[in-house]
C-alpha cells in the first residue's frame, strides 16, 4: 500500500540491496551490536524493516546496515524493507523510539510471561537479563523517586544509585536535584557522599570504583560544590532582578496614574499604556514604610 508520502513496505531480495556506505572497520566476530542483532534475528526473525530507496536496478540502504549484514551472515534471501522515494524523504532515526529504563524493565517482565529468560537473553545477545529486570529496585525507592523513574526523569542507572540511601534521604536528594536541574548519576553520587551513615541503605552499597577512589570522590565533591555555587549565583541574580522590577514598577505606576501622562498615552500610545497598566496590575505593590 502506498501512503501520501509514497512510502511502501516491500519484501526485497537481499542481493538487490547495497549499503549507502560500507563499514570496512566492522568486525562481525566481535562487534557487540552486530552479534546482538544477529542473535535476535536468528531467534525470532527480522522484526524491524530496513529503510531503502530505489537506485538503478536495486535499492540503497538508508538505515539497517547491521541488520543487512546479519541477514547476509544467516543466509536470509528476502528481507522486509520500507522503500522511500529518495534519500531526502528519509530522516535518519525517525522511527527510533527509545524505551526508558522503567519501560524496558516492564517490557522484559511482560515477556517472561510467555518466554523463558534464556530465550530473551539470546534475542538480545546477552548472557543474562537478570540485572535489567531489577526485581527489587522500585521497592527500594521513595514513592516520589519511583514516580520520577517511571516518568523517565531518572534513568535506571540514576535510580540504582538512589537506592544506596534510605527513602527519606532519597526524597531530599530528589528535591536538591530538581533545584539545580541535574538528574545525572554523577550528581547523585556526589549527594550520596554527603549523606550521613545513618541514612545510607545497609542493603545496598555504592560501587567501589567511585566510592573508594579518592580522586573520583574529589571530583564528585567538586561537582556538588559547583552546583551549589551556581544555584547561589542564580538565586542572588533572581533576587536582584525582582528588586529592580519592584523599583521600576513604582515609576510605571506613577506614569499611569498621573492624569496628564495617562491622557497623553491614551491618545498617542494606547498599546504602551495597556502594557504598562498590565505590568502594574501583575506586580505586587511594595509594602508601605513603617
KESE-440464 format. One record per residue (C-alpha): y negated, x, z. Coordinates in steps of 0.5 Angstrom, whole numbers, plus 500, padded with zeros to 3 digits. Layout:
BEGIN
<pt north="Y" east="X" up="Z"/>
...
END
This chain:
BEGIN
<pt north="500" east="500" up="500"/>
<pt north="493" east="502" up="498"/>
<pt north="487" east="502" up="503"/>
<pt north="480" east="501" up="502"/>
<pt north="480" east="509" up="502"/>
<pt north="485" east="510" up="497"/>
<pt north="490" east="513" up="502"/>
<pt north="497" east="512" up="501"/>
<pt north="504" east="513" up="505"/>
<pt north="509" east="516" up="501"/>
<pt north="515" east="520" up="501"/>
<pt north="515" east="526" up="497"/>
<pt north="520" east="532" up="496"/>
<pt north="519" east="538" up="500"/>
<pt north="519" east="542" up="493"/>
<pt north="513" east="538" up="491"/>
<pt north="508" east="541" up="497"/>
<pt north="504" east="547" up="497"/>
<pt north="500" east="549" up="503"/>
<pt north="493" east="550" up="503"/>
<pt north="493" east="557" up="506"/>
<pt north="499" east="561" up="507"/>
<pt north="500" east="564" up="514"/>
<pt north="503" east="570" up="513"/>
<pt north="503" east="573" up="520"/>
<pt north="507" east="567" up="523"/>
<pt north="514" east="569" up="526"/>
<pt north="518" east="563" up="526"/>
<pt north="523" east="566" up="530"/>
<pt north="518" east="567" up="536"/>
<pt north="512" east="562" up="535"/>
<pt north="513" east="557" up="540"/>
<pt north="509" east="552" up="537"/>
<pt north="514" east="552" up="531"/>
<pt north="520" east="552" up="535"/>
<pt north="518" east="546" up="539"/>
<pt north="516" east="542" up="532"/>
<pt north="523" east="545" up="529"/>
<pt north="527" east="542" up="536"/>
<pt north="523" east="536" up="535"/>
<pt north="525" east="534" up="528"/>
<pt north="532" east="536" up="529"/>
<pt north="533" east="532" up="535"/>
<pt north="529" east="525" up="533"/>
<pt north="527" east="527" up="526"/>
<pt north="520" east="528" up="523"/>
<pt north="515" east="523" up="526"/>
<pt north="508" east="525" up="524"/>
<pt north="507" east="525" up="517"/>
<pt north="504" east="531" up="513"/>
<pt north="497" east="530" up="510"/>
<pt north="496" east="532" up="503"/>
<pt north="492" east="531" up="497"/>
<pt north="494" east="531" up="489"/>
<pt north="493" east="537" up="485"/>
<pt north="496" east="539" up="479"/>
<pt north="504" east="536" up="478"/>
<pt north="504" east="537" up="486"/>
<pt north="501" east="536" up="493"/>
<pt north="497" east="541" up="497"/>
<pt north="498" east="540" up="505"/>
<pt north="492" east="539" up="509"/>
<pt north="495" east="538" up="515"/>
<pt north="502" east="539" up="518"/>
<pt north="504" east="547" up="516"/>
<pt north="508" east="548" up="521"/>
<pt north="512" east="541" up="520"/>
<pt north="513" east="543" up="513"/>
<pt north="516" east="550" up="515"/>
<pt north="520" east="547" up="520"/>
<pt north="523" east="542" up="515"/>
<pt north="524" east="547" up="510"/>
<pt north="528" east="551" up="515"/>
<pt north="532" east="545" up="517"/>
<pt north="533" east="544" up="509"/>
<pt north="530" east="537" up="509"/>
<pt north="529" east="535" up="502"/>
<pt north="524" east="529" up="503"/>
<pt north="518" east="528" up="508"/>
<pt north="513" east="522" up="509"/>
<pt north="506" east="524" up="507"/>
<pt north="499" east="521" up="508"/>
<pt north="496" east="522" up="501"/>
<pt north="488" east="523" up="501"/>
<pt north="485" east="522" up="494"/>
<pt north="482" east="529" up="495"/>
<pt north="480" east="535" up="500"/>
<pt north="473" east="532" up="502"/>
<pt north="477" east="525" up="504"/>
<pt north="480" east="528" up="510"/>
<pt north="477" east="530" up="516"/>
<pt north="482" east="535" up="520"/>
<pt north="485" east="533" up="526"/>
<pt north="482" east="526" up="525"/>
<pt north="489" east="523" up="527"/>
<pt north="490" east="527" up="533"/>
<pt north="489" east="523" up="540"/>
<pt north="491" east="528" up="545"/>
<pt north="494" east="525" up="552"/>
<pt north="491" east="526" up="558"/>
<pt north="496" east="529" up="564"/>
<pt north="497" east="523" up="567"/>
<pt north="498" east="519" up="561"/>
<pt north="503" east="525" up="559"/>
<pt north="507" east="524" up="565"/>
<pt north="507" east="517" up="565"/>
<pt north="510" east="517" up="558"/>
<pt north="515" east="522" up="560"/>
<pt north="517" east="518" up="566"/>
<pt north="518" east="512" up="561"/>
<pt north="522" east="516" up="556"/>
<pt north="527" east="518" up="562"/>
<pt north="529" east="510" up="562"/>
<pt north="532" east="511" up="555"/>
<pt north="533" east="518" up="554"/>
<pt north="536" east="524" up="559"/>
<pt north="532" east="529" up="561"/>
<pt north="535" east="535" up="557"/>
<pt north="534" east="531" up="550"/>
<pt north="527" east="530" up="552"/>
<pt north="526" east="538" up="553"/>
<pt north="530" east="539" up="547"/>
<pt north="525" east="535" up="543"/>
<pt north="519" east="539" up="546"/>
<pt north="523" east="545" up="545"/>
<pt north="523" east="547" up="553"/>
<pt north="528" east="549" up="558"/>
<pt north="526" east="543" up="562"/>
<pt north="520" east="538" up="563"/>
<pt north="521" east="537" up="571"/>
<pt north="514" east="541" up="572"/>
<pt north="511" east="536" up="567"/>
<pt north="514" east="530" up="571"/>
<pt north="510" east="532" up="577"/>
<pt north="514" east="527" up="581"/>
<pt north="510" east="527" up="588"/>
<pt north="503" east="529" up="585"/>
<pt north="500" east="523" up="585"/>
<pt north="503" east="521" up="592"/>
<pt north="499" east="527" up="595"/>
<pt north="492" east="525" up="592"/>
<pt north="487" east="521" up="596"/>
<pt north="486" east="515" up="592"/>
<pt north="479" east="517" up="589"/>
<pt north="482" east="523" up="587"/>
<pt north="488" east="520" up="584"/>
<pt north="484" east="515" up="580"/>
<pt north="480" east="521" up="577"/>
<pt north="486" east="524" up="575"/>
<pt north="488" east="517" up="572"/>
<pt north="482" east="517" up="568"/>
<pt north="482" east="524" up="566"/>
<pt north="476" east="526" up="570"/>
<pt north="481" east="531" up="573"/>
<pt north="487" east="535" up="569"/>
<pt north="494" east="536" up="571"/>
<pt north="492" east="543" up="573"/>
<pt north="486" east="541" up="577"/>
<pt north="490" east="535" up="580"/>
<pt north="495" east="540" up="582"/>
<pt north="490" east="545" up="585"/>
<pt north="487" east="539" up="589"/>
<pt north="494" east="537" up="592"/>
<pt north="493" east="544" up="596"/>
<pt north="489" east="541" up="601"/>
<pt north="489" east="534" up="605"/>
<pt north="487" east="528" up="602"/>
<pt north="481" east="527" up="607"/>
<pt north="478" east="534" up="604"/>
<pt north="480" east="532" up="597"/>
<pt north="475" east="527" up="597"/>
<pt north="470" east="531" up="600"/>
<pt north="471" east="536" up="594"/>
<pt north="471" east="531" up="589"/>
<pt north="464" east="529" up="592"/>
<pt north="462" east="536" up="591"/>
<pt north="465" east="537" up="584"/>
<pt north="461" east="530" up="582"/>
<pt north="455" east="533" up="585"/>
<pt north="455" east="540" up="581"/>
<pt north="459" east="536" up="575"/>
<pt north="464" east="542" up="575"/>
<pt north="471" east="539" up="575"/>
<pt north="475" east="545" up="573"/>
<pt north="481" east="548" up="576"/>
<pt north="477" east="555" up="578"/>
<pt north="471" east="551" up="582"/>
<pt north="477" east="547" up="585"/>
<pt north="480" east="554" up="588"/>
<pt north="473" east="556" up="590"/>
<pt north="473" east="550" up="594"/>
<pt north="480" east="551" up="597"/>
<pt north="478" east="558" up="599"/>
<pt north="472" east="555" up="603"/>
<pt north="477" east="550" up="606"/>
<pt north="479" east="551" up="614"/>
<pt north="486" east="552" up="615"/>
<pt north="487" east="545" up="619"/>
<pt north="485" east="542" up="612"/>
<pt north="490" east="545" up="608"/>
<pt north="496" east="542" up="606"/>
<pt north="502" east="545" up="609"/>
<pt north="507" east="543" up="604"/>
<pt north="503" east="546" up="598"/>
<pt north="500" east="553" up="598"/>
<pt north="496" east="556" up="592"/>
<pt north="499" east="560" up="587"/>
<pt north="499" east="567" up="589"/>
<pt north="495" east="570" up="583"/>
<pt north="489" east="568" up="585"/>
<pt north="489" east="566" up="593"/>
<pt north="491" east="573" up="595"/>
<pt north="488" east="577" up="589"/>
<pt north="481" east="580" up="593"/>
<pt north="478" east="581" up="586"/>
<pt north="479" east="574" up="584"/>
<pt north="477" east="571" up="591"/>
<pt north="471" east="574" up="590"/>
<pt north="470" east="571" up="583"/>
<pt north="471" east="564" up="586"/>
<pt north="467" east="565" up="591"/>
<pt north="461" east="568" up="587"/>
<pt north="462" east="562" up="582"/>
<pt north="461" east="557" up="588"/>
<pt north="455" east="560" up="591"/>
<pt north="452" east="560" up="584"/>
<pt north="454" east="553" up="583"/>
<pt north="450" east="551" up="590"/>
<pt north="444" east="555" up="588"/>
<pt north="444" east="551" up="581"/>
<pt north="444" east="545" up="585"/>
<pt north="439" east="547" up="590"/>
<pt north="434" east="549" up="584"/>
<pt north="435" east="542" up="580"/>
<pt north="434" east="539" up="587"/>
<pt north="428" east="542" up="588"/>
<pt north="426" east="541" up="581"/>
<pt north="427" east="534" up="581"/>
<pt north="423" east="533" up="588"/>
<pt north="417" east="537" up="585"/>
<pt north="417" east="532" up="578"/>
<pt north="418" east="526" up="583"/>
<pt north="412" east="528" up="587"/>
<pt north="408" east="530" up="581"/>
<pt north="410" east="523" up="578"/>
<pt north="407" east="519" up="584"/>
<pt north="401" east="523" up="584"/>
<pt north="400" east="521" up="576"/>
<pt north="401" east="514" up="578"/>
<pt north="395" east="514" up="583"/>
<pt north="391" east="516" up="577"/>
<pt north="394" east="511" up="572"/>
<pt north="394" east="505" up="577"/>
<pt north="386" east="507" up="578"/>
<pt north="385" east="506" up="570"/>
<pt north="389" east="500" up="569"/>
<pt north="386" east="496" up="575"/>
<pt north="378" east="499" up="573"/>
<pt north="375" east="493" up="570"/>
<pt north="371" east="496" up="564"/>
<pt north="377" east="501" up="563"/>
<pt north="382" east="495" up="563"/>
<pt north="378" east="491" up="558"/>
<pt north="377" east="497" up="553"/>
<pt north="384" east="499" up="553"/>
<pt north="386" east="491" up="552"/>
<pt north="381" east="491" up="546"/>
<pt north="383" east="498" up="543"/>
<pt north="389" east="501" up="546"/>
<pt north="394" east="495" up="547"/>
<pt north="400" east="498" up="547"/>
<pt north="398" east="504" up="551"/>
<pt north="395" east="499" up="556"/>
<pt north="402" east="496" up="556"/>
<pt north="406" east="502" up="557"/>
<pt north="401" east="505" up="563"/>
<pt north="402" east="498" up="566"/>
<pt north="409" east="498" up="566"/>
<pt north="409" east="505" up="569"/>
<pt north="405" east="503" up="575"/>
<pt north="410" east="497" up="576"/>
<pt north="416" east="501" up="576"/>
<pt north="414" east="507" up="580"/>
<pt north="413" east="505" up="588"/>
<pt north="407" east="506" up="591"/>
<pt north="406" east="512" up="596"/>
<pt north="406" east="510" up="603"/>
<pt north="399" east="508" up="606"/>
<pt north="396" east="514" up="610"/>
<pt north="397" east="513" up="618"/>
END
